[in-house]
Amino acid sequence: MSTLLVAVLGLAGLVLLTFGADQLVVGAGRLATVLRVAPVIVGVVVIGLGTSAPEFVVSGTAAVRGNAGLALGNLVGSNILNVTLILGVVAVVSPVLVRSSVPVREAPLMVAGVTVFGAFALVGLKLVAGVLLALLSIGALVLLVRLSRVPPDDPLPDDVAAFVEPSPPPGRWWVEAIRIALGLAATLGGAQLVVDNASTLAHLWGVSDTVIGFTLVACGTSLPELMTSVQAQRRGQGDLMVGNLLGSNLFNSLIGGAVVGLAAGRDRIAPFGFAAVTAMVLAGVLAWLLLKRGSRITRPEACVLLCAYCLTLPLLISANS
């Protein structure tokens, strides 16, 4: 198979993946309006979880096939990219403002989740690690929902309503359920194409699956986060935008790590590189500290995040080549 054909099939997979994830997020977001939850929780749980679906599926598929480098490289690379490149690009265009609860609650929870995942990645993921990460995922979801519920009689916040409207008419919730199912199917199909052709490209180009994982594949599976973040920031929804990115990292780490560990079963997924795991944790801490300074990301701070990504990427490529 020619390199051009492999690249075209890989791009087709990314397009299908992005479209499927987008429909998954729209459907989930519209149904979530019934729950009357806070905008941050819609970003962290509903949209963050939905836009992380490509990472889960791609990494799980790679783990089943024994491709540890691609499985973990995708998760690690996406976690770095979300809080450096994507957050930096959006904040350069327009400074990001968030409520004080984000750096106090959601940001440290994200850092904790990334750190736990990093610790497991350093020693190697297997069934036990997958079960533990799955339990932590459930705990994190319950905690976020309990802390961020809005009383049923309260009107839905304008920033959430603007993002997910129009909500499904009474008796038509099944339309959004079908949208979610079709979006998931497209995500699964796109992930299959991405994994197959990314691995083939790695071999054709003579680079490691790990490098392909945290560069090309990570960028591709992070497209839903980028699209959602740009849309949210354009509407002045800083909480929703940051919540999406923080939630994506939290779920990439806990649920994504759980999927990889469970897919590996009794066979341990090989330990991941120390440099990459350290860079992932430090990127999360950097974003947290910048948000903590004033509940905002200014343009100079956005440049710091972009520089962090530009400096980290070549170091990781050289360390894993």
Secondary structure, DSSP 4 states (H G I P E B T S, - for coil): --HHHHHHHHHHHHHHHHHHHHHHHHHHHHHHGGG-B-HHHIIIIIIHHHHTHHHHHHHHHHHHTT-HHHHHHHHHHHHHHIIIIIHHHHHHHS-EE--THIIIIIHHHHHHHHHHHHHHHHH-B-HHHHHHHHHHHHHHHHHHHHHHB--TTSPPPHHHHHHHPSPPPTT-HHHHHHHHHHHHHHHHHHHHHHHHHHHHHHHHHT--HHHHIIIIIHHHHTHHHHHHHHHHHHTT-HHHHHHHHHHHHHHIIIIIHHHHHHHHTTSPBPPPPHHHHHHHHHHHHHHHHHHHHHSEE-HHHHHHHHHHHHHHHHHHHHHH-
